[in-house]
Amino acid sequence: HQYDANWKMLPENDTDGYHVGFTHQSFMRAIRSQYDSFVSDEKQIKGVIRDWGNGHTEIDFAGGYTQPLEWLGTGPDKVPDYVAAMEKSYGKERATELMRLGPPHACIWPNLFLAEMNIVIFQPLKVNQSVQWHTPMLLEGAPGLDFRLLRQSEGALGPASFLVADDASIAERAQQALEAGDPWCDLSRGLGREETDARGVRTSHMTDETSNRGFWQHYLHVMVG
């Protein structure tokens, strides 16, 4: 997908934990999905956002998932062969927990995005133009799950998908706004409730801008040497 925006607008959008209820509002109203519980009252949102350092960031949705495979918008009854294989490998209790937690939603500095089971790359073309490449990540020996992964990828990221068109529009509007006036953004949301652990990993509420700050702080560090 070609975006008429600087490439940095893409990771800024993809590591933003609060844009779903606004940018994808029409999608949320039309279709039930795994994101439903993440656009409710802010106090009820269980997801967290992390700045891992060196520009690497993550939205951790796991805290808001209550059922196995909820992150895929499905359940164990739809993919019994996959569930059986997981339980055989890990035992029932551990397999259930792994299938509940789901895969990561993370940006790896500078331009790799792990969108659950999609691999995404941001390619700069010009100062105000970029391309987002994406492909679903399928699992060998799990045809039932792969079928759902492919359909989910098409629905989220395909040519007539629900999510990418919204993201492209918001990235292009952000680009236009920055070119039209003073080139700055306020990214202070949640500064007062960040927590830093012994590893130096900063964590905050999913609606905070901890990840955006992490991305831009590392970008500044790299650019100034």
PyMOL commands that set and color helices and strands:
alter all, ss='L'
color gray80, all
select helices_A, chain A and resi 9-14+20-23+25-30+36-38+42-44+62-64+70-72+76-78+80-90+92-101+143-157+164-180+191-193+210-224
alter helices_A, ss='H'
color red, helices_A
select strands_A, chain A and resi 2-3+48-53+56-60+105-108+112-115+118-126+129-136+195-196+202-205
alter strands_A, ss='S'
color yellow, strands_A
deselect
rebuild
show_as cartoon
